[in-house]
Every structure is written in structure tokens, then in C-alpha cells.
Amino acid sequence: MSVGFRILKRERKVADEIVERFARLPVANVSDSMSRMTAAGARLRPMHQSGGMAGPALTVKTRPGDNLMIHKAMAIAMPGDVIVVDAGGDLTNALIGEMMLTRMIKSELAGIVIDGAVRDAAFIRGQKFPVFAAGVTHRGPYKNGPGEINVPIAIDGMVIEPGDLIIGDDDGLLCVPFDDVAEVLKAATAKYVAEQKQLANIMAGTHDSSWVDKSLRELNCEELN
């Protein structure tokens, strides 16, 4: 099997129950619970109409401008999967458009992430099927390879292993490693509950912000009267 041009088997993936529970949480709460150290970069934005995304990653690594391996990934993806494509961030050629997205919707995938460009932007904006990408161009793709499926990939420093949890909303994308999902879910759920309580206090006028002055004193901030 040739390194750089191969299709591997995904050995594991996050459970459906875990996916469903993460889908109810804001990405920002999950990010805070991971010490704000992981992100796919601000370039990758939601291109679709609305709605979040959550599912196990089916990873694709392709050379810029070529979507041969994305077609193969679509053929082997399971319902609920998120296809995550490392295309090097190149925006010269669109790697997916209306035809491929229609197939993904029909196959009941959970979404697609492309560190690259898309086309048929108006169609994408009219759909609730999650599409995260770095840009738009009318120039279509090539289909010559090489590429890899179900290998570790990285987008702006965020490493994604096959079967890891991928979540996304209007704030962006995040990967939760397979081995960390239980710990992160517990922390993110607690963070969400705490923020809901804080919001309720703000609305009731009982929010306590005395911590601000306390922190300033501890940091020896000079305040002139």
C-alpha cells in the first residue's frame, strides 16, 4: 500500500449517544472545557443556512484542487458521519458543489468540513446540511489523486483522528479526541449549566461582578479617582 495514496479502515468511532449529547452543547462551552487550546482556525466558517453539526470523523487528506478521495469517502461513509477534508487550505479549486452535497444529504451524513473551497454557494446557503469551508470559487476540481482516507489529518494545528468527534456551530469547529469525549462531555455540560444560571442572574439583576475589582486588586492595578 502506497503512503499518500491509500484507503484505510476506520477502527473506532464515538458512540451515537455521545454525539447526541454533544450536539446539545454550544461549541464554545466545549472549547472552554478543553482549556481553549484547540481550534480549526477562524477561516473555516459555516456556509449552510443554519444549524449545528456533530458526528464521528471520516478523514480525508487530498492534494489541493483534487476531490477523487472525497468521492470515495462519500461512498464508504456511514449515516451520521462527518467527512473532514484536509486540502491544505488551498482556495484555487472548489472540491464540492451541489451534486456531491445532494448525495451526502441523501446518504444522511452529518456534515462535511473542507479546509479548502466549495462552489454552488447559493445552493449551500439554502440547505440546513452542515458545510464548513474556507472559501468559495467557481473553478471546479480535478479527479486524479493522490490522497488518503482514514489517516490522521490536521487543520490549522487541530489534529483529527478517524472516529474522533467533530462538532460545529456558528462559532466554528472543534475536534474532541476519541479518548477524551467522556471527560470533556462532563466538563462542558457543567459549564453550560453554570452559564445558564449566570444568564438567569443577569436577567434578574442579581449577577455578582465583584470578582472584577478583586482581580484588579490582586494584579496591583492602579486606579485613579
C-alpha positions in Angstrom: 0.0 0.0 0.0 1.4 3.3 -1.0 1.8 6.1 1.6 0.0 9.1 0.3 -2.4 7.1 -1.9 -4.3 4.7 0.3 -7.6 3.9 1.9 -7.5 2.6 5.4 -10.2 1.1 7.6 -11.6 3.2 10.5 -11.1 1.1 13.6 -13.3 3.0 16.0 -15.7 5.9 16.3 -17.5 7.9 19.0 -20.8 6.4 20.1 -24.1 7.8 18.9 -25.2 8.6 22.4 -22.1 10.7 22.9 -22.7 12.5 19.6 -26.3 13.3 20.6 -25.3 14.8 23.9 -22.6 17.0 22.5 -25.0 18.2 19.8 -27.0 19.9 22.5 -24.0 21.9 23.8 -22.5 25.1 22.3 -19.1 24.6 20.8 -17.8 27.5 22.9 -18.6 25.6 26.1 -16.8 22.5 24.9 -13.8 24.7 23.8 -13.7 26.3 27.3 -13.7 22.8 28.8 -10.6 21.9 26.7 -8.6 24.9 28.1 -9.3 26.9 24.9 -6.2 25.2 23.4 -7.8 23.5 20.3 -9.4 25.1 17.2 -9.6 24.6 13.5 -8.9 28.3 12.8 -11.3 31.2 12.1 -11.1 30.6 8.3 -13.4 27.7 8.3 -16.9 29.1 8.5 -20.4 27.6 8.2 -21.6 28.0 4.6 -25.1 26.5 5.1 -28.4 28.1 6.2 -28.3 27.2 9.9 -27.8 24.5 12.4 -25.0 22.8 14.3 -23.1 19.7 13.4 -21.9 16.7 15.4 -20.6 13.3 14.4 -17.6 10.9 14.1 -14.9 12.0 11.7 -14.2 10.2 8.5 -10.9 11.8 7.5 -9.6 12.6 4.0 -6.3 14.0 3.0 -6.1 15.2 -0.6 -3.8 17.3 -2.7 -5.1 20.8 -3.3 -7.6 21.0 -6.1 -8.4 17.3 -6.3 -11.6 15.6 -5.0 -11.1 11.9 -6.1 -10.8 10.7 -2.5 -13.7 12.8 -1.4 -15.9 10.8 -3.8 -14.6 7.6 -2.4 -15.2 8.8 1.2 -18.8 9.6 0.3 -19.2 6.0 -1.0 -18.0 4.4 2.3 -19.3 6.9 4.8 -22.0 5.8 7.2 -25.1 7.8 8.1 -24.2 10.3 10.8 -20.5 10.6 9.7 -18.8 13.9 9.2 -16.4 13.9 6.3 -13.4 16.0 7.3 -11.0 17.0 4.4 -7.5 18.3 4.7 -7.0 20.0 1.4 -4.1 22.2 2.5 -6.3 25.3 2.8 -6.0 26.0 -1.0 -8.8 28.0 -2.5 -7.9 27.7 -6.2 -10.4 24.9 -7.0 -13.7 24.0 -5.4 -13.8 20.5 -4.1 -17.5 20.0 -3.7 -20.7 21.5 -5.0 -24.4 20.9 -5.4 -24.2 17.4 -6.9 -21.9 16.0 -4.2 -23.8 17.7 -1.4 -27.1 16.3 -2.7 -25.6 12.8 -2.5 -24.4 13.5 1.1 -27.8 14.7 2.1 -29.4 11.6 0.6 -26.9 9.4 2.4 -27.9 11.1 5.8 -24.4 12.2 6.6 -24.0 14.7 9.5 -21.9 17.2 7.6 -18.7 18.0 5.7 -15.6 20.1 6.7 -13.2 21.2 3.9 -10.0 23.1 4.5 -10.4 24.4 1.0 -13.1 25.9 -1.2 -16.6 25.0 -2.3 -18.9 26.2 -5.1 -22.7 26.4 -5.7 -22.7 28.7 -2.7 -26.4 29.7 -3.2 -27.4 26.1 -3.0 -25.4 25.5 0.1 -26.9 28.6 1.8 -30.3 27.3 1.1 -29.7 24.0 2.9 -29.5 23.0 6.6 -27.0 20.3 5.8 -23.8 21.4 7.6 -21.0 22.6 5.4 -17.9 24.3 6.8 -15.3 25.5 4.4 -12.6 28.2 4.0 -13.9 29.9 0.8 -15.8 29.8 -2.5 -14.8 29.7 -6.1 -16.5 28.7 -9.3 -13.4 26.7 -10.6 -14.1 23.0 -10.4 -11.8 20.2 -9.1 -9.6 17.6 -10.7 -10.0 13.8 -10.0 -6.6 12.4 -10.4 -5.4 11.8 -6.8 -3.4 11.1 -4.8 -4.9 11.1 -1.4 -5.7 9.1 1.8 -8.8 8.1 3.7 -8.9 7.4 7.4 -5.5 8.7 8.3 -4.6 11.4 10.9 -5.0 14.9 9.5 -4.5 18.4 10.8 -6.3 21.7 10.1 -4.6 24.8 11.5 -2.9 22.7 14.1 -6.0 20.8 15.2 -5.2 17.1 14.8 -8.1 14.9 13.8 -8.0 11.1 14.0 -10.5 8.8 12.3 -13.5 8.4 14.6 -12.9 11.4 16.7 -15.9 13.7 17.5 -16.3 16.7 15.2 -18.7 19.4 16.4 -19.5 22.8 14.8 -21.8 25.7 15.0 -21.8 29.4 14.2 -18.7 29.9 16.3 -16.7 27.4 14.3 -15.3 23.9 14.5 -13.8 21.7 17.2 -12.4 18.1 17.4 -12.8 16.2 20.6 -10.3 13.2 20.7 -11.9 9.8 21.0 -10.3 9.0 24.3 -11.3 12.4 25.8 -15.0 12.5 25.0 -16.4 11.4 28.4 -14.2 13.8 30.4 -14.9 16.7 28.1 -18.7 16.0 28.0 -18.9 16.1 31.8 -17.0 19.4 32.0 -18.8 21.0 29.1 -22.2 20.1 30.5 -21.3 21.6 33.9 -20.0 24.7 32.1 -23.3 25.0 30.2 -25.4 24.6 33.3 -23.3 27.3 35.1 -23.7 29.7 32.2 -27.4 29.3 32.1 -27.6 30.1 35.8 -25.4 33.2 35.2 -27.7 34.3 32.4 -30.7 34.0 34.7 -29.0 36.1 37.4 -28.2 38.8 34.8 -31.8 38.9 33.7 -32.9 39.1 37.3 -30.4 41.8 38.2 -28.6 39.7 40.8 -25.4 39.0 38.9 -22.3 39.4 41.1 -19.4 41.0 39.3 -17.3 41.8 42.4 -14.7 39.4 41.1 -13.5 42.1 38.6 -12.4 44.5 41.3 -10.9 41.6 43.4 -8.8 40.5 40.4 -7.7 44.1 39.7 -6.5 44.5 43.3 -4.7 41.2 43.2 -2.9 42.3 40.0 -1.9 45.6 41.6 -3.8 47.7 39.1 -3.6 51.4 39.9 -7.0 53.1 39.9 -7.0 56.9 39.8 -10.0 58.7 41.4 
